[in-house]
Amino acid sequence: MPTIIYKLCETALWREAERAGVFHGTRSERRDGFIHLSTASQARETAAKHFAAVADLTLVAVDADALIASLKWEISRGGDWFPHLYDPLPLAAVVWAKPLRLGDDQRHSFPELAP
């Protein structure tokens, strides 16, 4: 499994997490009982499917090894294995957070992602 996994998040919500020192997830994630994460190969499709045309996003790189106790890999979209975090995301596990810009073509412009 990958060492670095990714979280897409509206920037305002991520700023709240930075102030709190922990990310508790979105309203829908709290209802689901886990935080949705993606691998490098899944992040672009996740952005297109769940954040289409959302201009103010943050892409968060997370050290999967730091979450080992509460991270589960489960089959989801298209039979692919996705990382799901069953606890809040501690900011100590965050490698970096960067703005994810929306291009003129209404697609998000991703930096190079570690697999």
C-alpha positions as protocol buffer text, in pm:
chain_id: "A"
residue {
  index: 1
  type: MET
  ca { x: 0 y: 0 z: 0 }
}
residue {
  index: 2
  type: PRO
  ca { x: 119 y: 356 z: -66 }
}
residue {
  index: 3
  type: THR
  ca { x: 305 y: 550 z: 201 }
}
residue {
  index: 4
  type: ILE
  ca { x: 153 y: 885 z: 101 }
}
residue {
  index: 5
  type: ILE
  ca { x: -224 y: 921 z: 61 }
}
residue {
  index: 6
  type: TYR
  ca { x: -429 y: 1231 z: -13 }
}
residue {
  index: 7
  type: LYS
  ca { x: -725 y: 1425 z: 119 }
}
residue {
  index: 8
  type: LEU
  ca { x: -919 y: 1678 z: -88 }
}
residue {
  index: 9
  type: CYS
  ca { x: -1087 y: 1938 z: 126 }
}
residue {
  index: 10
  type: GLU
  ca { x: -1253 y: 2275 z: 90 }
}
residue {
  index: 11
  type: THR
  ca { x: -992 y: 2528 z: 200 }
}
residue {
  index: 12
  type: ALA
  ca { x: -1208 y: 2693 z: 468 }
}
residue {
  index: 13
  type: LEU
  ca { x: -1265 y: 2356 z: 634 }
}
residue {
  index: 14
  type: TRP
  ca { x: -893 y: 2277 z: 617 }
}
residue {
  index: 15
  type: ARG
  ca { x: -809 y: 2614 z: 778 }
}
residue {
  index: 16
  type: GLU
  ca { x: -1040 y: 2519 z: 1067 }
}
residue {
  index: 17
  type: ALA
  ca { x: -851 y: 2192 z: 1104 }
}
residue {
  index: 18
  type: GLU
  ca { x: -518 y: 2376 z: 1112 }
}
residue {
  index: 19
  type: ARG
  ca { x: -645 y: 2598 z: 1393 }
}
residue {
  index: 20
  type: ALA
  ca { x: -778 y: 2296 z: 1585 }
}
residue {
  index: 21
  type: GLY
  ca { x: -475 y: 2074 z: 1519 }
}
residue {
  index: 22
  type: VAL
  ca { x: -699 y: 1795 z: 1388 }
}
residue {
  index: 23
  type: PHE
  ca { x: -933 y: 1731 z: 1095 }
}
residue {
  index: 24
  type: HIS
  ca { x: -1263 y: 1573 z: 1199 }
}
residue {
  index: 25
  type: GLY
  ca { x: -1393 y: 1532 z: 844 }
}
residue {
  index: 26
  type: THR
  ca { x: -1675 y: 1689 z: 653 }
}
residue {
  index: 27
  type: ARG
  ca { x: -2034 y: 1666 z: 767 }
}
residue {
  index: 28
  type: SER
  ca { x: -2095 y: 1374 z: 530 }
}
residue {
  index: 29
  type: GLU
  ca { x: -1777 y: 1198 z: 645 }
}
residue {
  index: 30
  type: ARG
  ca { x: -1882 y: 1228 z: 1009 }
}
residue {
  index: 31
  type: ARG
  ca { x: -2215 y: 1074 z: 906 }
}
residue {
  index: 32
  type: ASP
  ca { x: -2033 y: 794 z: 715 }
}
residue {
  index: 33
  type: GLY
  ca { x: -1811 y: 726 z: 1016 }
}
residue {
  index: 34
  type: PHE
  ca { x: -1480 y: 769 z: 833 }
}
residue {
  index: 35
  type: ILE
  ca { x: -1269 y: 1020 z: 640 }
}
residue {
  index: 36
  type: HIS
  ca { x: -1238 y: 951 z: 267 }
}
residue {
  index: 37
  type: LEU
  ca { x: -882 y: 952 z: 136 }
}
residue {
  index: 38
  type: SER
  ca { x: -731 y: 869 z: -204 }
}
residue {
  index: 39
  type: THR
  ca { x: -409 y: 732 z: -347 }
}
residue {
  index: 40
  type: ALA
  ca { x: -211 y: 936 z: -599 }
}
residue {
  index: 41
  type: SER
  ca { x: -373 y: 743 z: -884 }
}
residue {
  index: 42
  type: GLN
  ca { x: -725 y: 805 z: -745 }
}
residue {
  index: 43
  type: ALA
  ca { x: -700 y: 1173 z: -645 }
}
residue {
  index: 44
  type: ARG
  ca { x: -775 y: 1327 z: -987 }
}
residue {
  index: 45
  type: GLU
  ca { x: -1085 y: 1113 z: -1037 }
}
residue {
  index: 46
  type: THR
  ca { x: -1198 y: 1193 z: -683 }
}
residue {
  index: 47
  type: ALA
  ca { x: -1162 y: 1564 z: -757 }
}
residue {
  index: 48
  type: ALA
  ca { x: -1356 y: 1534 z: -1083 }
}
residue {
  index: 49
  type: LYS
  ca { x: -1632 y: 1324 z: -929 }
}
residue {
  index: 50
  type: HIS
  ca { x: -1682 y: 1492 z: -591 }
}
residue {
  index: 51
  type: PHE
  ca { x: -1537 y: 1842 z: -632 }
}
residue {
  index: 52
  type: ALA
  ca { x: -1612 y: 1933 z: -995 }
}
residue {
  index: 53
  type: ALA
  ca { x: -1580 y: 2310 z: -1047 }
}
residue {
  index: 54
  type: VAL
  ca { x: -1505 y: 2374 z: -676 }
}
residue {
  index: 55
  type: ALA
  ca { x: -1253 y: 2656 z: -693 }
}
residue {
  index: 56
  type: ASP
  ca { x: -1126 y: 2671 z: -336 }
}
residue {
  index: 57
  type: LEU
  ca { x: -977 y: 2331 z: -254 }
}
residue {
  index: 58
  type: THR
  ca { x: -676 y: 2217 z: -59 }
}
residue {
  index: 59
  type: LEU
  ca { x: -489 y: 1898 z: -139 }
}
residue {
  index: 60
  type: VAL
  ca { x: -342 y: 1738 z: 172 }
}
residue {
  index: 61
  type: ALA
  ca { x: -65 y: 1478 z: 159 }
}
residue {
  index: 62
  type: VAL
  ca { x: -80 y: 1237 z: 452 }
}
residue {
  index: 63
  type: ASP
  ca { x: 170 y: 984 z: 586 }
}
residue {
  index: 64
  type: ALA
  ca { x: -31 y: 662 z: 579 }
}
residue {
  index: 65
  type: ASP
  ca { x: 212 y: 489 z: 816 }
}
residue {
  index: 66
  type: ALA
  ca { x: 123 y: 744 z: 1087 }
}
residue {
  index: 67
  type: LEU
  ca { x: -242 y: 632 z: 1069 }
}
residue {
  index: 68
  type: ILE
  ca { x: -189 y: 258 z: 1070 }
}
residue {
  index: 69
  type: ALA
  ca { x: -411 y: 186 z: 1371 }
}
residue {
  index: 70
  type: SER
  ca { x: -724 y: 349 z: 1226 }
}
residue {
  index: 71
  type: LEU
  ca { x: -664 y: 333 z: 848 }
}
residue {
  index: 72
  type: LYS
  ca { x: -853 y: 65 z: 657 }
}
residue {
  index: 73
  type: TRP
  ca { x: -833 y: -17 z: 288 }
}
residue {
  index: 74
  type: GLU
  ca { x: -1179 y: -93 z: 153 }
}
residue {
  index: 75
  type: ILE
  ca { x: -1327 y: -159 z: -187 }
}
residue {
  index: 76
  type: SER
  ca { x: -1517 y: 137 z: -324 }
}
residue {
  index: 77
  type: ARG
  ca { x: -1563 y: 309 z: -661 }
}
residue {
  index: 78
  type: GLY
  ca { x: -1506 y: 71 z: -950 }
}
residue {
  index: 79
  type: GLY
  ca { x: -1387 y: -210 z: -723 }
}
residue {
  index: 80
  type: ASP
  ca { x: -1073 y: -13 z: -636 }
}
residue {
  index: 81
  type: TRP
  ca { x: -921 y: -17 z: -285 }
}
residue {
  index: 82
  type: PHE
  ca { x: -952 y: 321 z: -110 }
}
residue {
  index: 83
  type: PRO
  ca { x: -802 y: 434 z: 222 }
}
residue {
  index: 84
  type: HIS
  ca { x: -1063 y: 519 z: 485 }
}
residue {
  index: 85
  type: LEU
  ca { x: -965 y: 676 z: 816 }
}
residue {
  index: 86
  type: TYR
  ca { x: -1186 y: 575 z: 1110 }
}
residue {
  index: 87
  type: ASP
  ca { x: -1055 y: 843 z: 1347 }
}
residue {
  index: 88
  type: PRO
  ca { x: -992 y: 1215 z: 1314 }
}
residue {
  index: 89
  type: LEU
  ca { x: -687 y: 1305 z: 1105 }
}
residue {
  index: 90
  type: PRO
  ca { x: -411 y: 1442 z: 1331 }
}
residue {
  index: 91
  type: LEU
  ca { x: -216 y: 1721 z: 1168 }
}
residue {
  index: 92
  type: ALA
  ca { x: 104 y: 1550 z: 1285 }
}
residue {
  index: 93
  type: ALA
  ca { x: 40 y: 1295 z: 1006 }
}
residue {
  index: 94
  type: VAL
  ca { x: 22 y: 1567 z: 738 }
}
residue {
  index: 95
  type: VAL
  ca { x: 326 y: 1592 z: 511 }
}
residue {
  index: 96
  type: TRP
  ca { x: 204 y: 1905 z: 329 }
}
residue {
  index: 97
  type: ALA
  ca { x: -110 y: 2092 z: 227 }
}
residue {
  index: 98
  type: LYS
  ca { x: -129 y: 2289 z: -98 }
}
residue {
  index: 99
  type: PRO
  ca { x: -399 y: 2487 z: -276 }
}
residue {
  index: 100
  type: LEU
  ca { x: -552 y: 2296 z: -564 }
}
residue {
  index: 101
  type: ARG
  ca { x: -625 y: 2545 z: -839 }
}
residue {
  index: 102
  type: LEU
  ca { x: -912 y: 2516 z: -1084 }
}
residue {
  index: 103
  type: GLY
  ca { x: -807 y: 2569 z: -1445 }
}
residue {
  index: 104
  type: ASP
  ca { x: -995 y: 2744 z: -1722 }
}
residue {
  index: 105
  type: ASP
  ca { x: -1110 y: 2400 z: -1836 }
}
residue {
  index: 106
  type: GLN
  ca { x: -1279 y: 2355 z: -1493 }
}
residue {
  index: 107
  type: ARG
  ca { x: -1034 y: 2076 z: -1400 }
}
residue {
  index: 108
  type: HIS
  ca { x: -806 y: 2091 z: -1100 }
}
residue {
  index: 109
  type: SER
  ca { x: -434 y: 2138 z: -1160 }
}
residue {
  index: 110
  type: PHE
  ca { x: -247 y: 1880 z: -953 }
}
residue {
  index: 111
  type: PRO
  ca { x: 117 y: 1890 z: -849 }
}
residue {
  index: 112
  type: GLU
  ca { x: 323 y: 1578 z: -903 }
}
residue {
  index: 113
  type: LEU
  ca { x: 203 y: 1321 z: -649 }
}
residue {
  index: 114
  type: ALA
  ca { x: 413 y: 1058 z: -477 }
}
residue {
  index: 115
  type: PRO
  ca { x: 271 y: 712 z: -546 }
}
